[in-house]
């Protein structure tokens, strides 16, 4: 969790102002705030005893981390969507709720506590997550372009984290769910970056992902949106997890039918 927070805070401090504004001067960021975040290890999905009936501590930490990560995304999109009522935020927010539900179900099935229980929007038990949330909101409030850029940053980090946990997980059920969520994050990333490019007239540059990984994710999201493009209008979205027409989720930067 701490590594995740540090990476995003550092990225915000040093790169969020680059190319994400159209009609305002370059803003100064508080580098000192970003540098106060303590570096620590992100939870690993490696299980020390995969055959045991009781979930290992690593699995518990991983699921706890991921459900909090989804809450962060949901809360940021909800808050920024109130300031900038762009449809991309509304649709992707709905999908993030489904993601939280999917991971919460994994926690419940393993008799593990959900760290998000009883927490209000924008509130987190982890003080570094709280700092990160506050910083993301501050970065996204000045303009719609800034808000969309924050959304893209969150989705890039989601893809990085989900890929790591998919690679190391030995629990097939968890792997299946996380693979589905990563596919949805591809859609979300394309939704935010497409909307940002339309808003700014510029080409989006990945903030965290390697270029080849970003291009692959963006292509997958674009293919999804092209397949389901329809009557949703500007900033429409596919609503998220489920089956059939309402299946694998994601927000669309353009027109998109619900899956």
WONOR-V76452 format. One record per residue. N is the residue number from 1. RES is the residue in one letter. BURIAL is + if it has 24 or more other ideal C-beta (glycine too) atoms within 12 Angstrom, else -. Layout:
n | res | burial
N | RES | BURIAL
N | RES | BURIAL
This chain:
n | res | burial
1 | X | +
2 | X | -
3 | X | +
4 | X | +
5 | X | +
6 | X | +
7 | X | +
8 | X | +
9 | X | +
10 | X | +
11 | X | +
12 | X | +
13 | X | +
14 | X | -
15 | X | +
16 | X | +
17 | X | +
18 | X | -
19 | X | +
20 | X | +
21 | X | +
22 | X | -
23 | X | -
24 | X | -
25 | X | -
26 | X | -
27 | X | -
28 | X | -
29 | X | +
30 | X | -
31 | X | -
32 | X | -
33 | X | -
34 | X | +
35 | X | -
36 | X | -
37 | X | +
38 | X | -
39 | X | -
40 | X | -
41 | X | -
42 | X | +
43 | X | +
44 | X | +
45 | X | +
46 | X | -
47 | X | +
48 | X | -
49 | X | -
50 | X | -
51 | X | -
52 | X | -
53 | X | -
54 | X | -
55 | X | +
56 | X | +
57 | X | -
58 | X | +
59 | X | +
60 | X | +
61 | X | +
62 | X | +
63 | X | +
64 | X | +
65 | X | +
66 | X | +
67 | X | +
68 | X | +
69 | X | +
70 | X | +
71 | X | +
72 | X | +
73 | X | +
74 | X | +
75 | X | +
76 | X | +
77 | X | +
78 | X | +
79 | X | +
80 | X | +
81 | X | +
82 | X | -
83 | X | -
84 | X | +
85 | X | -
86 | X | +
87 | X | +
88 | X | +
89 | X | +
90 | X | +
91 | X | +
92 | X | +
93 | X | +
94 | X | +
95 | X | +
96 | X | +
97 | X | +
98 | X | +
99 | X | +
100 | X | +
101 | X | +
102 | X | +
103 | X | +
104 | X | +
105 | X | -
106 | X | +
107 | X | +
108 | X | -
109 | X | -
110 | X | +
111 | X | -
112 | X | +
113 | X | -
114 | X | +
115 | X | +
116 | X | +
117 | X | -
118 | X | -
119 | X | -
120 | X | -
121 | X | -
122 | X | -
123 | X | -
124 | X | +
125 | X | -
126 | X | +
127 | X | -
128 | X | +
129 | X | +
130 | X | +
131 | X | +
132 | X | +
133 | X | +
134 | X | +
135 | X | +
136 | X | +
137 | X | +
138 | X | +
139 | X | +
140 | X | +
141 | X | -
142 | X | +
143 | X | +
144 | X | +
145 | X | +
146 | X | +
147 | X | +
148 | X | +
149 | X | +
150 | X | +
151 | X | +
152 | X | +
153 | X | +
154 | X | +
155 | X | +
156 | X | +
157 | X | +
158 | X | +
159 | X | +
160 | X | +
161 | X | +
162 | X | +
163 | X | +
164 | X | +
165 | X | +
166 | X | +
167 | X | -
168 | X | -
169 | X | +
170 | X | +
171 | X | +
172 | X | -
173 | X | -
174 | X | +
175 | X | +
176 | X | -
177 | X | +
178 | X | +
179 | X | +
180 | X | +
181 | X | +
182 | X | +
183 | X | +
184 | X | +
185 | X | +
186 | X | +
187 | X | +
188 | X | +
189 | X | +
190 | X | +
191 | X | +
192 | X | +
193 | X | +
194 | X | +
195 | X | +
196 | X | +
197 | X | +
198 | X | +
199 | X | +
200 | X | +
201 | X | -
202 | X | -
203 | X | -
204 | X | +
205 | X | +
206 | X | +
207 | X | +
208 | X | +
209 | X | +
210 | X | -
211 | X | -
212 | X | -
213 | X | -
214 | X | +
215 | X | -
216 | X | -
217 | X | +
218 | X | +
219 | X | -
220 | X | +
221 | X | +
222 | X | +
223 | X | -
224 | X | +
225 | X | +
226 | X | -
227 | X | -
228 | X | +
229 | X | +
230 | X | -
231 | X | -
232 | X | +
233 | X | -
234 | X | +
235 | X | +
236 | X | +
237 | X | +
238 | X | +
239 | X | +
240 | X | +
241 | X | +
242 | X | -
243 | X | -
244 | X | -
245 | X | -
246 | X | -
247 | X | +
248 | X | +
249 | X | +
250 | X | +
251 | X | +
252 | X | +
253 | X | +
254 | X | +
255 | X | +
256 | X | +
257 | X | +
258 | X | +
259 | X | +
